Amino acid sequence: MPTRRSLLRTGGLAGIGTLAAIAALPSPPDATPIDRTVEGAEPPDRVTRWSDEPITTEAETSIARYQYRPMSARVDRTDADAFVATAPINVVVLPDPATGTDGEALEHVMSVLEDEGWLRQPEEYTRYAWDRTEGAFVRQQATAAETYYGTSGRLHVRCWSFDGVVSVQAHEDTGARPKHGIASYKRGRKAMAAIYAEAGWDVSPTAIDLDNARRDYDGMATVITEAS
């Protein structure tokens, strides 16, 4: 007869096996190929005022330019010197203004990724973006990724919605071991364009200069607009 200790050990191993299986899950089988050709649309009137000149500060528009991490565990969220930029915003999404509040609009945007088979609230670091209306750094409001852990790499986004404008930090992760990192910002941007174009949204590649180039990303954010 198995002892309580052996049952616990068996249960623990089963749990570990389950977690390993989850971590090893591949991308959804019907995932949109990120290298598909996307027919570019003209940027909507809502963003033309942002496309004439580079956006160089986060006080200019409702678009976030970077995601940030706090420099210590307990910080004043209104103190710009207490945060450091870690990755550039590279996609701007404009849902239909009639969708509702910022929260409702953001969930509407995220539903496209859920339909693609992405998972919400994956294993990830906590990051922040500057909200000029609140005058403070705001924790990520919505996240999604192809897989929960990203053991072998994954596509991953963090999102914020300010004044009806959804700012997205999209990237492709490296494998989680030996140490998680960013493999590509450009491929994250391309993936968002492909997925939303497939869902019927208008995509305007590299439409807004956010002056935030990093590594393989040129600082030009793609604009995705819900088709009317």
C-alpha positions as CSV (number, residue, x, y, z in Angstrom):
1,M,0.0,0.0,0.0
2,P,1.5,3.4,-0.9
3,T,2.5,5.6,1.9
4,R,1.5,9.2,2.3
5,R,5.0,10.2,1.4
6,S,5.0,8.2,-1.8
7,L,1.7,9.6,-2.8
8,L,3.0,13.1,-2.2
9,R,6.1,12.3,-4.2
10,T,4.0,10.8,-7.1
11,G,1.7,13.8,-7.0
12,G,4.6,16.2,-7.0
13,L,6.2,14.4,-10.0
14,A,2.9,14.5,-11.8
15,G,2.7,18.2,-11.2
16,I,6.2,18.8,-12.5
17,G,5.4,16.7,-15.5
18,T,2.3,18.8,-16.2
19,L,4.2,22.0,-15.9
20,A,6.9,20.7,-18.2
21,A,4.3,19.7,-20.7
22,I,2.7,23.1,-20.5
23,A,6.1,24.8,-20.9
24,A,6.9,22.7,-24.0
25,L,3.7,23.4,-25.8
26,P,4.4,24.7,-29.3
27,S,2.7,27.8,-30.9
28,P,-1.0,27.2,-31.7
29,P,-1.2,25.0,-34.9
30,D,-3.4,27.5,-36.7
31,A,-1.2,30.5,-35.8
32,T,-1.0,33.2,-38.4
33,P,2.5,33.1,-40.1
34,I,4.2,36.3,-39.0
35,D,6.0,36.6,-42.3
36,R,2.8,36.9,-44.3
37,T,2.6,39.9,-46.7
38,V,0.5,42.6,-45.1
39,E,-1.2,45.1,-47.4
40,G,-0.4,48.5,-45.9
41,A,-3.2,51.0,-45.2
42,E,-2.9,54.8,-45.0
43,P,-2.6,55.9,-41.4
44,P,-6.0,57.1,-40.1
45,D,-6.8,60.8,-39.5
46,R,-6.5,60.1,-35.8
47,V,-2.8,59.8,-36.1
48,T,-1.8,62.2,-38.8
49,R,-1.0,64.8,-36.2
50,W,1.5,62.4,-34.7
51,S,3.2,61.4,-38.0
52,D,4.6,64.7,-39.2
53,E,7.5,64.9,-36.7
54,P,9.2,62.4,-34.3
55,I,7.5,62.0,-30.9
56,T,10.4,62.6,-28.5
57,T,8.7,62.9,-25.1
58,E,5.8,61.1,-23.4
59,A,4.2,64.4,-22.6
60,E,3.3,65.0,-26.3
61,T,0.7,62.3,-26.9
62,S,-1.3,59.5,-25.3
63,I,1.2,57.0,-26.8
64,A,3.7,55.5,-24.4
65,R,7.3,55.4,-25.9
66,Y,8.9,52.8,-23.6
67,Q,8.2,50.2,-21.0
68,Y,10.1,50.7,-17.8
69,R,11.2,48.8,-14.7
70,P,11.5,50.3,-11.2
71,M,15.1,50.6,-9.9
72,S,14.1,49.3,-6.5
73,A,11.3,47.3,-4.9
74,R,9.5,50.4,-3.4
75,V,9.4,53.5,-5.5
76,D,7.4,56.6,-6.0
77,R,5.5,56.0,-9.2
78,T,5.5,59.7,-10.0
79,D,9.4,59.9,-9.9
80,A,10.8,59.6,-13.4
81,D,14.3,59.1,-11.9
82,A,13.1,55.9,-10.1
83,F,12.5,54.0,-13.4
84,V,14.7,52.9,-16.3
85,A,13.5,52.1,-19.8
86,T,13.9,48.5,-20.8
87,A,12.2,48.1,-24.2
88,P,10.5,50.4,-26.8
89,I,6.8,50.6,-27.7
90,N,6.7,49.5,-31.3
91,V,3.0,49.1,-32.1
92,V,0.0,51.5,-31.6
93,V,-3.5,50.1,-31.8
94,L,-6.6,52.2,-32.3
95,P,-9.8,50.3,-31.5
96,D,-13.2,51.7,-32.5
97,P,-13.8,54.7,-30.2
98,A,-17.4,53.3,-29.7
99,T,-16.0,50.2,-28.0
100,G,-16.2,51.8,-24.6
101,T,-13.8,52.7,-21.8
102,D,-10.1,52.3,-21.9
103,G,-10.4,49.0,-20.1
104,E,-13.1,47.7,-22.4
105,A,-11.2,48.9,-25.5
106,L,-8.1,47.1,-24.3
107,E,-9.9,43.9,-23.7
108,H,-11.4,44.1,-27.2
109,V,-7.9,44.5,-28.6
110,M,-6.6,41.6,-26.6
111,S,-9.5,39.3,-27.8
112,V,-7.8,39.2,-31.2
113,L,-4.7,37.6,-29.7
114,E,-6.9,35.2,-27.7
115,D,-8.6,34.1,-30.9
116,E,-5.2,33.5,-32.3
117,G,-4.6,31.1,-29.4
118,W,-2.3,33.3,-27.3
119,L,-2.4,33.0,-23.5
120,R,-3.2,35.8,-21.1
121,Q,-1.1,36.7,-18.1
122,P,1.9,34.5,-19.0
123,E,5.0,34.1,-16.9
124,E,6.8,37.5,-17.2
125,Y,8.5,40.4,-15.5
126,T,6.4,43.3,-14.3
127,R,6.9,46.5,-16.3
128,Y,5.4,50.0,-16.4
129,A,4.6,52.8,-18.8
130,W,4.2,56.5,-18.3
131,D,0.6,57.8,-18.1
132,R,0.7,61.5,-18.7
133,T,-2.9,62.0,-17.5
134,E,-2.2,60.4,-14.1
135,G,1.3,61.8,-14.0
136,A,2.7,58.4,-12.9
137,F,4.1,55.1,-14.1
138,V,1.3,52.5,-14.6
139,R,1.8,48.7,-14.3
140,Q,1.2,46.7,-17.5
141,Q,-2.6,46.6,-18.0
142,A,-2.8,43.5,-20.3
143,T,-0.3,40.9,-21.5
144,A,-0.4,37.9,-23.8
145,A,2.1,35.4,-25.2
146,E,2.1,32.3,-27.4
147,T,3.0,30.1,-24.5
148,Y,3.0,30.5,-20.7
149,Y,6.7,30.0,-20.0
150,G,8.4,30.5,-23.4
151,T,10.8,27.7,-22.8
152,S,11.9,27.6,-26.4
153,G,11.1,31.2,-27.2
154,R,7.8,32.9,-27.9
155,L,6.0,36.0,-29.1
156,H,5.0,38.2,-26.2
157,V,3.3,41.6,-25.7
158,R,2.6,44.0,-22.9
159,C,-0.1,46.7,-23.4
160,W,-1.4,49.9,-21.9
161,S,-4.5,51.9,-22.9
162,F,-4.5,55.7,-22.4
163,D,-7.2,57.9,-23.8
164,G,-8.4,55.3,-26.3
165,V,-4.9,54.6,-27.6
166,V,-3.3,51.2,-26.9
167,S,0.5,51.2,-26.7
168,V,2.1,47.8,-27.3
169,Q,5.5,46.5,-26.6
170,A,5.8,43.5,-28.9
171,H,8.8,41.2,-29.1
172,E,10.1,37.7,-29.6
173,D,11.6,36.1,-26.6
174,T,14.7,34.0,-26.5
175,G,14.4,30.6,-24.7
176,A,13.8,30.9,-21.0
177,R,17.0,29.1,-20.1
178,P,19.8,29.7,-19.3
179,K,18.4,33.3,-19.1
180,H,15.4,34.9,-20.6
181,G,16.0,37.8,-23.0
182,I,14.7,39.6,-26.1
183,A,15.5,38.0,-29.5
184,S,13.8,40.6,-31.7
185,Y,11.6,43.6,-31.5
186,K,11.1,43.7,-35.3
187,R,9.6,40.2,-35.4
188,G,7.2,41.1,-32.6
189,R,6.0,44.1,-34.6
190,K,5.6,42.0,-37.7
191,A,3.6,39.4,-35.8
192,M,1.2,42.0,-34.5
193,A,0.7,43.3,-38.0
194,A,0.1,39.9,-39.5
195,I,-2.3,38.8,-36.8
196,Y,-4.5,41.9,-36.8
197,A,-4.4,42.1,-40.6
198,E,-5.7,38.5,-40.7
199,A,-8.5,39.6,-38.3
200,G,-9.6,42.4,-40.7
201,W,-7.9,45.4,-39.0
202,D,-6.1,48.0,-41.0
203,V,-2.3,48.0,-40.7
204,S,-0.1,51.0,-41.4
205,P,3.5,49.8,-41.1
206,T,6.1,52.1,-39.6
207,A,3.7,55.0,-39.5
208,I,4.8,56.9,-36.3
209,D,8.3,57.9,-35.4
210,L,8.6,57.3,-31.7
211,D,12.4,58.1,-31.7
212,N,13.0,55.0,-29.6
213,A,15.1,52.7,-31.8
214,R,16.6,49.7,-30.1
215,R,18.6,46.8,-31.6
216,D,16.7,45.5,-34.7
217,Y,13.9,48.0,-34.3
218,D,14.1,51.3,-36.1
219,G,12.0,53.4,-33.8
220,M,9.0,53.5,-36.3
221,A,5.9,52.1,-34.7
222,T,3.3,50.3,-36.8
223,V,-0.3,51.6,-36.4
224,I,-3.2,49.1,-36.3
225,T,-6.7,50.5,-36.7
226,E,-10.0,48.7,-36.3
227,A,-11.7,48.7,-39.7
228,S,-14.9,50.7,-39.8
